[in-house]
Amino acid sequence: MAVLYFIIAIILFIMVARSIKIIRPWQKGLVERLGKYQRTADSGLTIVFPFLERILKVDMREQVVDVPPQGVITKDNVVVEVDAVVYYEVTDPVKVTYNVANFYTAATKLAQTNLRNLVGDLALDESLTSREVINTKLREILDDATDKWGTKVTRVELQRIEPPADVTEAMHRQMKAERDRRATILEAEGFKKQQVLEAEGKAQAIKEMADAEKTKRILEAEGRAEAIKSVAEAQKFEKLTIAQGEAEAIAKVYRAIHEGNPSGDLIAIKYLEALQKIADGKATKIFLPLETSGILGSIGGISDLFRENAESPDKESKVKDI
């Protein structure tokens, strides 16, 4: 009896152990009962009926499909080796389990065929320089094709596009020739630009020198004009001052003469002194004013005085007094 209980306990333990399933956070569980899909279990603890139900775990993380290298003929009949990697993630665990037998193999073959078609429509140069275009088109094609399998293609990357050795060597020679040609053109353009810049620099220097000389001459002319103007103003001021002084002197003399009430004899003597200064022993001819009758009369009177002075000493004293 004890052995029977022990056997029953072992059987119960095995049944309980087989009924408890743990699903990891990145997994989904597909529960089948007698070979028929029942439900999808989320992560955590899940109870199933042993021997009647089983659970299939599906990884929901992003996966990578490595597309093996293959020879592809380009549009210009050059065979190149091409390989790629495809990144995808499961969106529907039911479809990816029941709609495709082997998703990895199916995705690999699908990527190979479509990659062959895309590269075959391009020439060698285009295929080497259009990686991004090829990646985008291949991702769109694979995403549409794998949608019914419950997956989403997130990214496609070409690892390498390798042409044959002879084509690679020819491309290297072509690139070297092209670079030599560009270098020669750049050197010629650089020399031409240098010559142009030197000519422009010389022209600019000549223009600046001419402008400087012009400015210098303008400044000198303005300086001379200012100096002449200053001298003219000084001379004008001097003449004006002299004229004002002479006018004041004449006015003072005029006032003194009128205040002293001079006689005709005094005027005649001053006239003779003026004539002496005019002649000064150098003049050969002297022109006298027309209105000289009165003055000559005074001179005649002075001569009579001198004659009388010779006759009488008393008269001489009178003349002196005059």
Order of alpha helices (4+ residues) and beta strands (2+ residues): alpha-beta-beta-beta-beta-beta-beta-beta-alpha-alpha-alpha-alpha-beta-alpha-alpha-alpha-alpha
